[in-house]
Amino acid sequence: MATLVVAMSFTLKPDSGKLTLVLHHYVGDELLNLDTASYKNALGQPFTVTKFKYYIGNIRFRKVNGEEIQIDNYYLVDEDEDRSKKISLNLPDGGYTAISFIIGVDSLHNCSGAQSGALDPVNAMFWTWNTGYIFLKLEGKSPLSKSPGNIFEYHIGGYKQPANCIRRVSLALKQTLVISNATPKELQIKADADELLKSPTTIDISVLSSVTDFHNATIIADNYADMFSIIGEK
């Protein structure tokens, strides 16, 4: 099912500028290619990836003076939808030193029922049985998986303790990013799917090939907390 992407247009004010977040999906040092490329996890277990998608939201930018600018929208990033990997934002002029965002959907939006745009259930990221959102999906195949068809699937969600899988990612910029109306800017961000399978917990696909509820979900969430890094600014 194709992912619906919210088309948002911005009218830039004289004291604001455009920043595009460009997401690049990797497995380790290799670009992610769905269905075709074979990879190995930290245990040397071979696997292919068939699906990789996740929510990011509550984006915050820290300015040089310490002020925080928050963007409340949610974005569904899907390896199968190239346009979803470019997120256009409108920011006030100034110098910025850091960005942070959550992986997942906060409690307010989880409790608001089915919604529209990126949070529309048509995107197949909503648990009707649990009335909540799936924060991240990683699916694939491995000959070592004991699940039917040698598949593995990690569908991670949940915002209640002790199984809260929302994770905030904080990334310091390598240099001050100056936003102005005159020049659009881009921030290149790497998302490493391999991180879901290692650090702090190494995942043995032959033992844990499926996580689709709260059981073991926080293990995967702790792993994906550090899957993002900045690889370029311009």
Secondary structure, 3 states (H helix, E strand, C coil): CCCCCCCCCCCCCCCEEEEEEEEEEEECCEECCCCCCCEECCCCCEEEEEEEEEEEEEEEEEECCCCEEEEEEEEEEECCCHHHHEEEEEEECEEEEEEEEEECCCHHHHCCCCCCHHHCHHHCCEECCCCEEEEEEEEEECCCCCCHHHEEEEEEECCCCCCCCCEEEEEEEEEEEEECCCCCEEEEEEEEHHHHHCCCCCCCCCCCCEECCCCCHHHHHHHHCCCEEEEEEC
